[in-house]
Structures are given as C-alpha cells and as structure tokens.
Amino acid sequence: MAKKKDEAEKRKALFRAVFGTPEGEKVLSILSASVRINTHCFVAGDPHETSFKCGQHSVIHYIRSMMDETAAMPHQEETIDE
C-alpha cells in the first residue's frame, strides 16, 4: 500500500513539475479553451460526440486534480519508471 502511495505522489509531482510552471499553466489554459471546458459536453442527438467531448473534459479535470495538493489521488495502476 505504501508503494502505491509513493507512486501516486511521484505521479502528482510530475504533473506539478510540468503544469506548475508559467508555461505549463499557459498550456493548460490553451487546452482548457480548446475543449471549451466551461461548457457542457452534451450534444443533443449525438451520443458519440457527447462521449468524445466528455472524454476531453475528463482529461482536463484529471490534470487539474493532479495539480491540487489537497485532492485525493485518481485511481491509476501503472507505475513510474525513473
């Protein structure tokens, strides 16, 4: 269990190292704007487009959750190789 927690902390540190810089914040802002993160992902009559847009939103939310020091770790099984 401790190993998984260590791996999770390493993963969060990687996200903070990339997206915690001024450049990383700009990239995240560009990505957020490109997927229109502040709008609904629902597309009336098109469940495939809805799923696609929700997937895009999910990636942005995942990155933001990894940047949040107080957030619980999203479930992830893979390990980080150094």
C-alpha positions as YAML, in Angstrom:
chain: A
units: angstrom
residues:
- id: 1
  name: MET
  ca: [0.00, 0.00, 0.00]
- id: 2
  name: ALA
  ca: [2.83, 2.40, 0.84]
- id: 3
  name: LYS
  ca: [4.43, 1.69, -2.54]
- id: 4
  name: LYS
  ca: [1.22, 2.69, -4.37]
- id: 5
  name: LYS
  ca: [1.04, 5.88, -2.33]
- id: 6
  name: ASP
  ca: [4.68, 6.68, -3.17]
- id: 7
  name: GLU
  ca: [3.97, 6.06, -6.87]
- id: 8
  name: ALA
  ca: [0.92, 8.29, -6.68]
- id: 9
  name: GLU
  ca: [2.93, 11.08, -5.10]
- id: 10
  name: LYS
  ca: [5.62, 10.73, -7.79]
- id: 11
  name: ARG
  ca: [2.92, 11.00, -10.43]
- id: 12
  name: LYS
  ca: [1.47, 14.13, -8.84]
- id: 13
  name: ALA
  ca: [4.96, 15.62, -8.60]
- id: 14
  name: LEU
  ca: [5.45, 15.04, -12.33]
- id: 15
  name: PHE
  ca: [2.22, 16.83, -13.16]
- id: 16
  name: ARG
  ca: [3.14, 19.73, -10.87]
- id: 17
  name: ALA
  ca: [6.60, 19.95, -12.45]
- id: 18
  name: VAL
  ca: [5.10, 20.22, -15.93]
- id: 19
  name: PHE
  ca: [1.89, 22.17, -15.38]
- id: 20
  name: GLY
  ca: [3.05, 24.16, -12.33]
- id: 21
  name: THR
  ca: [5.37, 26.34, -14.41]
- id: 22
  name: PRO
  ca: [4.20, 29.54, -16.10]
- id: 23
  name: GLU
  ca: [4.50, 27.79, -19.47]
- id: 24
  name: GLY
  ca: [2.61, 24.75, -18.20]
- id: 25
  name: GLU
  ca: [-0.18, 26.94, -16.87]
- id: 26
  name: LYS
  ca: [-0.45, 28.59, -20.29]
- id: 27
  name: VAL
  ca: [-0.60, 25.19, -22.00]
- id: 28
  name: LEU
  ca: [-3.32, 24.02, -19.61]
- id: 29
  name: SER
  ca: [-5.23, 27.24, -20.27]
- id: 30
  name: ILE
  ca: [-4.94, 26.68, -24.05]
- id: 31
  name: LEU
  ca: [-6.08, 23.07, -23.70]
- id: 32
  name: SER
  ca: [-8.99, 24.11, -21.49]
- id: 33
  name: ALA
  ca: [-10.09, 26.72, -24.01]
- id: 34
  name: SER
  ca: [-9.72, 24.34, -26.95]
- id: 35
  name: VAL
  ca: [-12.10, 21.81, -25.40]
- id: 36
  name: ARG
  ca: [-14.40, 24.57, -24.10]
- id: 37
  name: ILE
  ca: [-14.06, 23.27, -20.55]
- id: 38
  name: ASN
  ca: [-16.60, 25.78, -19.17]
- id: 39
  name: THR
  ca: [-19.42, 24.46, -21.36]
- id: 40
  name: HIS
  ca: [-21.49, 21.31, -21.21]
- id: 41
  name: CYS
  ca: [-20.17, 18.32, -23.10]
- id: 42
  name: PHE
  ca: [-23.68, 17.11, -24.00]
- id: 43
  name: VAL
  ca: [-24.53, 17.21, -27.72]
- id: 44
  name: ALA
  ca: [-28.24, 16.70, -28.36]
- id: 45
  name: GLY
  ca: [-28.91, 13.72, -30.59]
- id: 46
  name: ASP
  ca: [-25.29, 12.64, -30.84]
- id: 47
  name: PRO
  ca: [-24.16, 10.27, -28.08]
- id: 48
  name: HIS
  ca: [-20.81, 9.69, -29.80]
- id: 49
  name: GLU
  ca: [-19.92, 13.39, -29.89]
- id: 50
  name: THR
  ca: [-21.14, 13.71, -26.30]
- id: 51
  name: SER
  ca: [-18.82, 10.89, -25.25]
- id: 52
  name: PHE
  ca: [-15.93, 12.42, -27.16]
- id: 53
  name: LYS
  ca: [-16.41, 15.85, -25.60]
- id: 54
  name: CYS
  ca: [-16.84, 14.39, -22.12]
- id: 55
  name: GLY
  ca: [-13.59, 12.49, -22.62]
- id: 56
  name: GLN
  ca: [-11.81, 15.72, -23.50]
- id: 57
  name: HIS
  ca: [-13.21, 17.39, -20.39]
- id: 58
  name: SER
  ca: [-12.16, 14.41, -18.31]
- id: 59
  name: VAL
  ca: [-8.51, 14.85, -19.32]
- id: 60
  name: ILE
  ca: [-8.52, 18.50, -18.24]
- id: 61
  name: HIS
  ca: [-10.18, 17.62, -14.94]
- id: 62
  name: TYR
  ca: [-7.62, 14.85, -14.38]
- id: 63
  name: ILE
  ca: [-4.72, 17.24, -14.94]
- id: 64
  name: ARG
  ca: [-6.27, 19.78, -12.58]
- id: 65
  name: SER
  ca: [-6.85, 17.13, -9.93]
- id: 66
  name: MET
  ca: [-3.20, 16.10, -10.18]
- id: 67
  name: MET
  ca: [-2.21, 19.72, -9.59]
- id: 68
  name: ASP
  ca: [-4.41, 20.04, -6.50]
- id: 69
  name: GLU
  ca: [-2.37, 19.31, -3.38]
- id: 70
  name: THR
  ca: [-5.50, 18.50, -1.36]
- id: 71
  name: ALA
  ca: [-7.29, 16.31, -3.91]
- id: 72
  name: ALA
  ca: [-7.49, 12.57, -3.45]
- id: 73
  name: MET
  ca: [-5.43, 10.62, -5.97]
- id: 74
  name: PRO
  ca: [-7.31, 9.39, -9.02]
- id: 75
  name: HIS
  ca: [-7.07, 5.61, -9.35]
- id: 76
  name: GLN
  ca: [-4.13, 4.58, -11.52]
- id: 77
  name: GLU
  ca: [-2.41, 1.22, -11.77]
- id: 78
  name: GLU
  ca: [0.67, 1.97, -13.85]
- id: 79
  name: THR
  ca: [4.00, 2.71, -12.19]
- id: 80
  name: ILE
  ca: [6.50, 5.45, -12.87]
- id: 81
  name: ASP
  ca: [9.93, 4.45, -14.15]
- id: 82
  name: GLU
  ca: [12.80, 6.74, -13.29]
...
